[in-house]
Amino acid sequence: MTGRVILICHGSTEAVRAAKFPADEPLDEFGLKRAKALADGLPRADRCWTSPELRTRQTAQALELDAEIEPMLRDCDYGAWAGRTFDEVHAREPHAASVWLRDPAATPHGGESIAAVIRRVGQWLAGEQARRQRAIVVTHPTVIRAAIIHAIEAAPQSFWRIDIAPLSVTRLSSLHGRWNLSAAGCIAT
């Protein structure tokens, strides 16, 4: 049997609109309204997951999913940069920001590296692969990028070349011990 994972990016937040490194902010009014409008169009799933952060839990609730919290699907820990815009970080720490964008193992913010997120998400996907079921996941752009990188065995340096919009849907399928990218970043309608 083919395993399938549908990854849904959480709805919009103030941090998304301001290009800030996220903290644990709620959905904004637009993100909540849009997520509620999408609830009827979701396919059936054997299991639904959400990351622990408020914005993903609110999105899952608005989508009317009975989602379990999965810590491995949490957002990247951005350390000292959480709540700051990229422009602020770049203005104060240009070398650190530059290194972080070039080196997936870098942690100039004191948090988690992109390489660590990719490994964590890959470990979670391995468990899903073994289950061979249909799962819906509400999570973050960072986690979805990491899942794509893992699925297609891309170089971690390509992480920043993948755009994931709020409430976009990415589909992965697994057969014979490998993941395939079925659709990436499609806006849910």
N, C-alpha and C positions, 0 to 999 in steps of 0.2 A: 504494500500500500504506500502511496505517496503521502509524505507529510507536507503540510502547507502552513505557512505563517504569513498572516496579513499584519503588517506593521502600520499603525496609524499614528501620525505625528499629532501631538496635543494641539489644541486650539491656540489662538493668538493671546498674547499677554502684553503687558506694558513693556516688559524687558525685550520681547521680540520686536515690538514696534520701535523701540529706542536703540536697538542693536546693542543691548547690554548683555554681559555675561549673566546668566540666570541665577537667581537666588530661589527661594521657594515661594514664588509669587503665584497669585490666582490667575485664572483666565480673565481676560477683559470681557466687557459686555458683548462685543462683536464675536469673539471666539466662542463664548457660551451659546449665543443665539445660533451661530452657524453649526456648531456641533449638534445641538438639539434637532436642527433641520435635517441632519444626515442619519438620524437614528433608524429610520425605517428602511434604509437602503443597504444595510449590512447583511452579509451572508451568514449562514449558520456556522457555528464553531463548536468543537468539542470542549474547548477551554478558552477562557479569556484571562488575560494578564494585564496589569498596569504597573508602572514604576511607583515608588512610594511618594513622589512629589505631588503637591497639591494640584498643580495644573494638569497632570495626567489623570489623577483620580477624578477631578471635576469633568474632564473630557469623557472618561469612561462612563461616568454617571449620566452625563448629557446624552451619550450615545445609547443609553439604556442597556449597558453591558454589566453582567454580574461578574466583575473582574476581580481576580485575586491579586494581591500585591506581591510582586517579585523583586526583591532587592537587587538581583543581578541586572535588572533593566533600568536601574537608577541613572540619572544624568551624570556627566563627568563632574568631578569635584574641581571647581575652578579656583579653589583656595582664596587667596587675597584679592583676586580679580572679581569675585562674585559681586554682582550689583553695579559694576562699573561698565562704562561703554568701552568698546575696543579703541575708539579714538582717544579716550582718557588714558587708557593703559599705554597705548602707543606713544602719546605725548610725554608721559612720565617715564616710561621704560621702553624706549624704542628698540634697544638691542634685545631685551627679553621677549618682546612681542614678535620680533623677527625670528628669533631662534625657535620660539614655540610654533610658528607657522611652518618652519622648515624641517624641524626634527620631531617626529612623532613620540620620541622617548623623553622629550624635554618637559620639565615641570617648573618653570620659573615662577609660577604663581604659588608654589608650595602645595598644590593639590595633586590631581591624578593626571598621568600622561595619556595622550591619545592612544599610544601603543597598549597601555594597560586596559583602556576601555575596549579596544578591539579584542584583546585576549579574553576579557570578562564576557563580552557578548558572544564570542566564539564558543566559550564553554557552555553558555546557556543554550545556544543553538544546537550543540552536540546532544544535550539532553532532550531537546525537542525532536531532533532527528530520530532518536531512539524510540520516542513515543509514537511516531507515525500517525499523528492526528492533525486535525485542523485547529489552528489557534489564531485568535485575534489578540494583538498586543497594542496597547496605547502607551507610547513612550516619547522620547525626545529625538530631535534631529541628530544629535551626536550618536545616540545608540543605533539609530537607523543607518546612518553612514557606516558605523562600525559593522553592522550586520551585512551590509552590501559588500564592504571590503572583504570580510571573512568569506561570504558566499562565493564570490567570484575570484577569490585568492589574489586580489589586487595588492599592489605595494601600499603599505601604510601611508606613504607620502602622497598618495592620490586622495586621501581623506577629504581635504579641503576643496576638491574639485567636484564634489557632489552637493547639490543644493536640495534641501528638504524643506518644503513649505508647510505652514500650519495646516493641519487636517488633510495632508496628502497621504496617499496610500501606497505602500511598497509591498509587493508580493514575492515571497520566496517559496520554492518547492524543493523537496528533497526526495531523491530516489537513488537507490544503489550507493548509499554512503556519501553522496555529495549534494551540495545545495546549488540551485539554479536561481538566477534572478528572473522572475516572470514579468514584473512590471515595476518601474521605479518612479516614485514621486508623482504619481497621477493624482490630480486633485479630485477628491471625492465629490460626487455630484448627487 
